[in-house]
Amino acid sequence: MHDVAADPSQLPGFAGAAAQAGPAAPRRVRAGWGLLLPVVVLAAWEVAVRLGWVNGHLLPAPSEIVQTIASFGAQALAGHVLASTGRVAAGFAIGAGLAIAVGALVGLSRRGEALLDPSFQALRAIPSLAWVPLLLLWLGIDEAPKVVLIAIGAFFPVYMGVASGFRDVDRKLVEVARMYRLSSVELVRRVLLPAALPAVLTGLRNGLSLAWMFMVAAELIAAINGLGYLLTDGREMGRADIVLAAIVLLALLGKVTDTGVAWIERRLLAWRDTYDRAAR
């Protein structure tokens, strides 16, 4: 007879506890691996500047960049961060909202795809900075052109994700749904949307990343605050430490927001039986 005492996994409740505690340790290990490369690079960077191998004026040491960020003061730094974050939030909300609506229409309707997709594919090829002169002429130099430029940047990745997500749904799923005589609304809600959700969420993550990139270009349009303004200010004063401080803050904010969307993605797609979940 199998000895339960020799195999604790047979004890009641052990399997559930192991399932809950199991993924936590690998997740911490992965986080540690993720920090390894930045720590090594920053340490080597600091040593290279301290030993004079690198010109500290052109590439300040990480410790000096931290001091520069601290020198901004909490209130001024919060003002710049909130200004940039607010523009990204507004632009991303507008761009992603329109992209979801248009992408769903293109993905669900052949006529909508034939009518709209060629034009949007052509617009997608226009470089971001090409929009700046036109937005300045139309909207002036206030907040409107900045938000619109960020919305343009966020629109196309989300649009591509939504449209391709709906178009690439397995045909067999649709056929099974029709066998059960689901209405068009039920077909979208119970079959098409869940199947397209991974691509939609990937598009949202890519759109958010592009929104931060376009924010820098947007804040070059006569901004008086924000992280893009700090980049311009540092360049004009010849202060590489200010430029790098703004870059570090942009990287941190981008990572934080992307991690938030990734967390939502994991929760919404917890039902998937994928290689990634098996590896966890």
LUMDO-478048 format. One record per residue (C-alpha): x, y, z; residue number from 1. Coordinates in steps of 0.02 Angstrom, whole numbers, plus 50000, padded with zeros to 5 digits. Layout:
# LUMDO-478048
[[X Y Z] NUM]
...
***
This chain:
# LUMDO-478048
[[50000 50000 50000] 1]
[[50061 50175 49961] 2]
[[50123 50262 50118] 3]
[[50039 50431 50133] 4]
[[50164 50489 50263] 5]
[[50306 50457 50141] 6]
[[50220 50562 50010] 7]
[[50159 50726 50087] 8]
[[50078 50776 49922] 9]
[[49941 50652 49962] 10]
[[49891 50744 50121] 11]
[[49727 50841 50111] 12]
[[49754 51024 50066] 13]
[[49938 50998 50020] 14]
[[49908 51008 49833] 15]
[[49811 51169 49847] 16]
[[49941 51250 49958] 17]
[[50079 51195 49841] 18]
[[49985 51265 49693] 19]
[[49968 51432 49781] 20]
[[50146 51441 49847] 21]
[[50231 51359 49698] 22]
[[50223 51501 49570] 23]
[[50276 51633 49697] 24]
[[50455 51570 49713] 25]
[[50488 51556 49525] 26]
[[50413 51729 49503] 27]
[[50535 51801 49629] 28]
[[50678 51708 49544] 29]
[[50628 51782 49376] 30]
[[50620 51956 49453] 31]
[[50796 51929 49521] 32]
[[50860 51878 49350] 33]
[[50777 52032 49276] 34]
[[50872 52144 49396] 35]
[[51040 52060 49365] 36]
[[51081 52143 49198] 37]
[[51036 52322 49251] 38]
[[51136 52304 49413] 39]
[[51289 52239 49320] 40]
[[51278 52376 49188] 41]
[[51255 52514 49317] 42]
[[51401 52450 49422] 43]
[[51516 52439 49270] 44]
[[51459 52612 49215] 45]
[[51495 52687 49386] 46]
[[51668 52607 49394] 47]
[[51712 52662 49217] 48]
[[51670 52843 49256] 49]
[[51758 52840 49424] 50]
[[51917 52770 49346] 51]
[[51914 52898 49207] 52]
[[51886 52773 49067] 53]
[[51731 52870 49015] 54]
[[51710 53059 49005] 55]
[[51600 53100 49155] 56]
[[51538 53261 49074] 57]
[[51467 53169 48924] 58]
[[51411 53014 49020] 59]
[[51388 53053 49206] 60]
[[51396 52913 49331] 61]
[[51233 52835 49392] 62]
[[51263 52909 49565] 63]
[[51271 53083 49489] 64]
[[51109 53053 49394] 65]
[[51024 53003 49557] 66]
[[51089 53163 49637] 67]
[[51021 53264 49490] 68]
[[50848 53185 49509] 69]
[[50853 53224 49695] 70]
[[50905 53404 49658] 71]
[[50744 53435 49562] 72]
[[50648 53431 49726] 73]
[[50495 53327 49762] 74]
[[50370 53460 49707] 75]
[[50456 53504 49542] 76]
[[50489 53322 49501] 77]
[[50308 53274 49538] 78]
[[50250 53417 49425] 79]
[[50352 53354 49278] 80]
[[50300 53172 49305] 81]
[[50116 53214 49326] 82]
[[50116 53327 49173] 83]
[[50189 53190 49062] 84]
[[50082 53053 49139] 85]
[[49923 53156 49117] 86]
[[49961 53186 48933] 87]
[[49997 53001 48904] 88]
[[49839 52949 48996] 89]
[[49729 53069 48896] 90]
[[49809 53029 48729] 91]
[[49809 52842 48758] 92]
[[49627 52841 48813] 93]
[[49573 52935 48657] 94]
[[49683 52839 48536] 95]
[[49649 52667 48609] 96]
[[49462 52699 48623] 97]
[[49449 52748 48439] 98]
[[49563 52606 48388] 99]
[[49456 52476 48477] 100]
[[49299 52539 48390] 101]
[[49377 52551 48216] 102]
[[49478 52391 48236] 103]
[[49323 52293 48288] 104]
[[49229 52359 48137] 105]
[[49371 52312 48020] 106]
[[49397 52143 48101] 107]
[[49213 52093 48104] 108]
[[49156 52165 47937] 109]
[[49231 52125 47767] 110]
[[49152 52282 47698] 111]
[[49225 52385 47839] 112]
[[49396 52309 47807] 113]
[[49387 52347 47621] 114]
[[49330 52525 47655] 115]
[[49444 52577 47799] 116]
[[49597 52465 47812] 117]
[[49693 52528 47657] 118]
[[49681 52709 47717] 119]
[[49735 52669 47895] 120]
[[49880 52565 47832] 121]
[[49939 52714 47730] 122]
[[49920 52832 47879] 123]
[[50015 52708 47988] 124]
[[50169 52731 47879] 125]
[[50180 52919 47914] 126]
[[50323 52959 48036] 127]
[[50270 53035 48201] 128]
[[50365 53199 48179] 129]
[[50279 53228 48011] 130]
[[50118 53264 48107] 131]
[[50196 53401 48214] 132]
[[50191 53548 48090] 133]
[[50012 53509 48042] 134]
[[49953 53495 48222] 135]
[[50038 53659 48264] 136]
[[49948 53744 48120] 137]
[[49780 53671 48167] 138]
[[49785 53670 48357] 139]
[[49916 53796 48412] 140]
[[50046 53761 48546] 141]
[[49937 53722 48696] 142]
[[49894 53549 48764] 143]
[[49782 53496 48619] 144]
[[49919 53455 48491] 145]
[[50018 53359 48621] 146]
[[49871 53249 48669] 147]
[[49821 53223 48486] 148]
[[49997 53171 48438] 149]
[[50003 53044 48580] 150]
[[49831 52980 48527] 151]
[[49896 52955 48350] 152]
[[50043 52856 48417] 153]
[[49931 52746 48525] 154]
[[49799 52720 48390] 155]
[[49888 52612 48263] 156]
[[49961 52472 48372] 157]
[[49793 52451 48459] 158]
[[49701 52456 48293] 159]
[[49815 52322 48221] 160]
[[49795 52212 48375] 161]
[[49605 52225 48378] 162]
[[49580 52202 48191] 163]
[[49700 52055 48176] 164]
[[49632 51978 48335] 165]
[[49455 51968 48268] 166]
[[49510 51918 48093] 167]
[[49619 51775 48155] 168]
[[49488 51689 48263] 169]
[[49483 51503 48224] 170]
[[49346 51470 48096] 171]
[[49298 51308 48185] 172]
[[49246 51406 48339] 173]
[[49128 51513 48235] 174]
[[49055 51358 48151] 175]
[[49021 51276 48320] 176]
[[48938 51436 48382] 177]
[[48826 51439 48229] 178]
[[48779 51257 48260] 179]
[[48716 51313 48431] 180]
[[48619 51453 48344] 181]
[[48701 51595 48441] 182]
[[48643 51768 48393] 183]
[[48768 51893 48320] 184]
[[48786 51981 48488] 185]
[[48811 51816 48580] 186]
[[48936 51760 48448] 187]
[[49041 51915 48476] 188]
[[49026 51911 48666] 189]
[[49052 51724 48697] 190]
[[49165 51671 48553] 191]
[[49248 51810 48453] 192]
[[49295 51927 48596] 193]
[[49374 51794 48709] 194]
[[49469 51721 48562] 195]
[[49530 51893 48505] 196]
[[49571 51956 48681] 197]
[[49756 51903 48681] 198]
[[49791 52003 48523] 199]
[[49687 52150 48587] 200]
[[49785 52158 48750] 201]
[[49950 52143 48657] 202]
[[49896 52289 48550] 203]
[[49853 52390 48705] 204]
[[50025 52357 48780] 205]
[[50110 52408 48618] 206]
[[49999 52561 48605] 207]
[[50043 52616 48781] 208]
[[50228 52597 48743] 209]
[[50209 52703 48586] 210]
[[50109 52831 48684] 211]
[[50260 52862 48797] 212]
[[50373 52877 48645] 213]
[[50257 53000 48559] 214]
[[50244 53097 48722] 215]
[[50427 53145 48707] 216]
[[50398 53210 48531] 217]
[[50240 53298 48589] 218]
[[50328 53388 48731] 219]
[[50454 53459 48611] 220]
[[50309 53568 48552] 221]
[[50336 53721 48663] 222]
[[50310 53627 48827] 223]
[[50347 53714 48992] 224]
[[50344 53555 49097] 225]
[[50356 53368 49078] 226]
[[50497 53245 49050] 227]
[[50513 53294 48867] 228]
[[50540 53473 48924] 229]
[[50680 53411 49039] 230]
[[50764 53327 48890] 231]
[[50760 53490 48792] 232]
[[50815 53592 48942] 233]
[[50962 53477 48977] 234]
[[51018 53483 48795] 235]
[[51010 53673 48786] 236]
[[51112 53690 48946] 237]
[[51236 53555 48897] 238]
[[51186 53453 49051] 239]
[[51199 53269 49007] 240]
[[51149 53225 49185] 241]
[[50978 53309 49162] 242]
[[50952 53221 48995] 243]
[[50995 53052 49070] 244]
[[50889 53087 49223] 245]
[[50738 53118 49110] 246]
[[50777 52959 49013] 247]
[[50787 52858 49174] 248]
[[50620 52928 49233] 249]
[[50541 52888 49065] 250]
[[50605 52710 49075] 251]
[[50537 52688 49251] 252]
[[50366 52760 49210] 253]
[[50354 52656 49051] 254]
[[50400 52499 49145] 255]
[[50276 52533 49286] 256]
[[50131 52563 49166] 257]
[[50176 52413 49058] 258]
[[50186 52303 49214] 259]
[[50012 52362 49263] 260]
[[49940 52315 49093] 261]
[[50033 52149 49097] 262]
[[49955 52113 49267] 263]
[[49782 52146 49196] 264]
[[49824 52037 49047] 265]
[[49873 51891 49158] 266]
[[49711 51906 49256] 267]
[[49599 51918 49103] 268]
[[49688 51776 49013] 269]
[[49707 51659 49161] 270]
[[49596 51532 49071] 271]
[[49726 51501 48933] 272]
[[49820 51336 48934] 273]
[[49983 51399 48859] 274]
[[50166 51351 48864] 275]
[[50202 51503 48972] 276]
[[50078 51448 49105] 277]
[[50146 51271 49101] 278]
[[50324 51339 49123] 279]
[[50268 51439 49274] 280]
***
